[in-house]
């Protein structure tokens, strides 16, 4: 015996179908609406390859080197025509032999005031930087005048509590 209500009743078909009423999600959907913000003629370039940072920086360096080389050649050609320009040769790119170079973007390391090793810690009472707990034990035993001397050696003018 089949369970009650388990079968759908068949509706007699007279050849006319009832129109499908769209759901609320279908009424509010923008799926089939035109999208004016998209370019209809856009095609993705499949030959383009993503470059990593090392490649981009290398290409930039090579481009700058080529520009410097062309400027140098132009200056040499002009110097042949006008020999007085030989004294005015100036290279604008910073090199190791030039004093004027941009500052480093790498932050400087804090060094221990006692040992000179890298110092990840700072004593809150004296302001001295220290490397590890053994050095901290030494710093705790220092008098305020000696702590001031260490700070002045580093170039810090602060009041020791």
Secondary structure as UniProt FT lines:
FT   TURN            4..5
FT   HELIX           24..28
FT   TURN            31..32
FT   TURN            36..37
FT   TURN            40..41
FT   TURN            46..47
FT   HELIX           53..81
FT   HELIX           83..88
FT   TURN            96..97
FT   TURN            113..115
FT   STRAND          121..122
FT   TURN            124..126
FT   STRAND          129..130
FT   HELIX           133..140
FT   HELIX           144..154
//
